[in-house]
Amino acid sequence: MSGFFGSRDGAQLSTQQFKSELNRVYRWYAFGLVVFVLILAAAEGLGLPRLWIGAAFLLTTIGLYAGIGLMSRTTDAAEYYVAGRRVPAVYNGMATGADWMSAASFLGLAGTLYLTGYNGLAFIMGWTGGYCLVALVLAPYLRKFGQFTIPDFLGERYGGRLPRLIGVGAAILCSFTYLVAQIYGVGLITSYLTGIAFELGIFLGLGGILVCSFLGGMRAVTWTQVAQYIILVAAYMIPVVWLSVKQTGVPLPQLVYGLQLEKVTAKEKELAVDPGELQVRELFKQRAEALSEKLRRPAEALAEDRAAASGLLEALKASNAGVLDVSSAARALGAMPKNEAGAIESWTAARTVAETKSQPLNGMPPHASQFAGDPDGTPQQKAQFETSRRNFLALMFCLMVGTAALPHILMRYYTVPSVKEARQSVTWSLFCIFLLYFTAPALAVLVKYEIFNSVVGLRFDQLPAWVSYWSRIEPSLLSITDINSDRILQLNEMTIGGDIIVLLTPELAGLPYVVSGLVAAGGLAAALSTADGLLLTIANALGHDLYYKMIDPNASTVSRVTVSKILLLIVALLAAYVAAQKPADILFLVSAAFSFAAASFFPALSLGIFWKRATGTAAVLGMTAGLAVTTYYMFTTQPWLRELLGITSPVRLWWGIEPISAGLFGVPVGFAVMILVSLVTKPPSEKVQDLVEYIRYPDLKQL
């Protein structure tokens, strides 16, 4: 197998022989996966601890990916950058599906649908529509152009160093933002599987990422991603199918989605008027009002709280209270804010949580409700409806255009043998992604039905084990509080983060822990596969486009690949450090990457392919302007970024558009600047214009 994954033996095989050998290898791999899971299931039945099962999944899968990386190691430039341009369409589709099915898609998408209902469908429609754009507008033409990277295309199409340099900067910006989200997901899943600290989990998972991309580049990443896709699709489908059978007796969750949604809607109406829920919401409302009062006089309130906590501690000591009571009071005193600024920050965050929990359904909109507000209601409700609808369409647009411009996705279509197979691999990519995206809405509804009917309303001493388990691992993702002291769990007393919804599905379905381990391994595969592709994109942009094309054009092949590997290691460690700081939720980081990619690349790529009059100066100014507008809007409206930069001025949203859709403004600016500047600058050379005519008809002649 080592020889097969190596370039020398693989190059000697005919296309059909190579594909047949791939089929044989991955059939054995799938069979081995089934046997491995069955062995662990039998071991669990014999009493194997959960921690050992999780560690077995983690170490075995990372070891497998590392093994493929070792067998695929190379210093050949074509193999390292584009896998020798010999990846069959179906396998490129699977690799692209894994490359695409990031931690955000695997973990965050169903969670977003759970928390936001209908509005979450913008992600599915936007991402799926983006692949249609890739198939129709970009992939075949870029493959015919025959370069290694997207900055490579920009440099050759528009001429000069500046378009390439800006392309390198934009590729690093959007890829690094996306990469941080993936490594965050790696840390979350690794800590779930093994119980180790989140930060340590990040660096443990990083080893699996580095071995693949560091040693073998695109060749190692491609064959690893195929293996990862098999794991993640099995991990995603098994628990949701089982949950569907448990609730309806039908093993096709996509078909019972509507039926269960009706039941969820009926339960939502019941919970909205439940006496226990009303009591809990009122208590959270009172808490929010009390925090607002503290925020009006923070210095005095902090002094009062500290005095009260100190008095309680002294009283407990004086009355010879139990050690646990005294230590608890001491911890409460020590956890209080140290100064007025800290108190304001802490109380503001707590007030936001309390205000959300004072709303029906724990602040979640009714699952089947299309948009917030009411088109036939009061003027305020009508305005809210229009704003909600605009944000839905804006997000869908940004995700669609961003998908079509993400460098790590477009790079995959450089690896196929021909333009025809580039088109075919987009079709296979859509099919591989469809399997999960068609299932995610059903998964969200089935999980919500299960929690509403099987968890909410239980006594605290009857809650399932996974509640206390997740509360210990990451309280920000799952926590409960008995605010009304009735020892019964109300919906608004439970806080669930979207990132753990998929990981909870096996336990909600009543499956053994080995399936939970498989799901976690699938999430890890999704995060690792995308991280591999993103790391390679950044390293190639620096090593190939910056070092080789701009700094040292005479560098040898070995030198080019070595520089890329060193830069890849540096970028990986930097991204791991940033992810360890938990800068923002996964979905925002991913969506920001889409806006950056859409604004910087889509106008330059599409006009560069379809309009031979587009000039290099126009491309430079268009990419710069689009990226600048997107960055400005995002940094001045997104709360976490505003806090990071110390911006205190009032937030001013343009037409009510949320910062997650900042690319909506950058893309048209990029198109407008490129078109206007192209019309007033010198046309490209005849050679470039002839080249554009050539690549616009990709099926006439294949490279």
WODALIN-V323688 format. One record per run of one state. SS is the DSSP state (~ for helix, > for strand, _ for the rest). FROM is the first residue (numbers start at 1). LEN is the number of residues. Records with the same first field share a line. If there is no record, write none. Layout:
SS=FROM-LEN  FROM-LEN
This chain:
_=1-1  6-1  13-2  46-4  72-5  86-3  101-2  146-4  159-2  195-3  249-4  273-2  297-1  319-4  335-5  358-2  364-15  404-3  415-4  455-4  463-2  474-4  481-7  489-2  497-1  509-4  552-5  581-5  611-5  638-1  646-13  662-1  681-5  696-8
~=2-4  7-6  15-31  50-22  77-9  89-12  103-43  150-9  161-34  198-51  253-20  275-22  298-21  323-12  340-18  360-4  379-25  407-8  419-36  460-3  465-9  491-3  498-11  513-39  557-24  586-25  616-22  639-7  659-3  663-18  686-10
>=459-1  478-3  488-1  494-3
